[in-house]
Amino acid sequence: MANIRPFALTLLCLPLWFLGGAATATPPVHDRVILVGDSTMASTTGYGDALCERFTPETACLNLARGGRSSGSFRAEGRWDEVTGLLRAGGYRRTFVLIQFGHNDQPGKPGRSTDYVTEFPANMQRYVEEARALGAVPVLVTPLTRRSFKGGYVQDDLAPWAATVRNIAAATATPLIELNALSLAAVQAMGPDEADKLARVGENFDRTHVGPLGARRFADIVAREIVRKVPQLANDLVAEDGAGGTQ
């Protein structure tokens, strides 16, 4: 017994973190959002950074979208490996991965184009399955519309790719952000002159990528869709009046 009492006193003197170990570790309380896509979501040319600004400071938002990437080349270049590495590292209560491709999957882009019937749907479904297997919440986003008019109407050349994304979302029970249809309707309502104001200014002008005004406009559409389609992420958004929570 003489040897037991000093041992017991030693236990009493040990710090709580030693005695409790992993059982006393504080679980993560904040969420993370990772954006995966092409130039229409990427920094400086897309709406992704403006969307990240819509989340509370406590919510980590990483814009990993890159210009010129398709559903195939994003993976081939190892960029999806970066995403899966982040998912394996954990550290957040939940991670939501927003995935948008289509522009560069279209024909005529060597090294980027994918076969619409076979490769594109398989690629998109694989992103969903792998993100989910690593504990993330995948969210599919239909591709942002281009803003080219013909005969008074926006040319919806991304409609087949948007339809495929919708089908995959339905088949895999994945939340869907309907950016294609909503952005097309918004651009159609503006007309060509107003729609051109959403573009980048100067020599980089085109009707695919966006400047600051377009980025904010389309980020607002995505944020409203998050409230409707991804309610578990809605409370991480900053309301339009600047207060945290849903809009």
ABEGO torsion letter per residue (X at the ends): XAAAAAAAAAAAABBAAAAAEAAABBBBABBBBBBBEBAAABBGABAAAAAAAABBAABBBBBABBBGBBAAAAAAAGAAAAAAAAAAAEGBABBBBBBBBGAAABBGBBGABBBAAAAAAAAAAAAAAAAAAAGBBBBBBBBBBBABBBGGBBBBAAAAAAAAAAAAAAAAGBBBBBAAAAAAAAAAAAEAAAAAAABBBEAABBAABBBAAAAAAAAAAAAAAAAAABAAAAAABBBAAGBBEBX
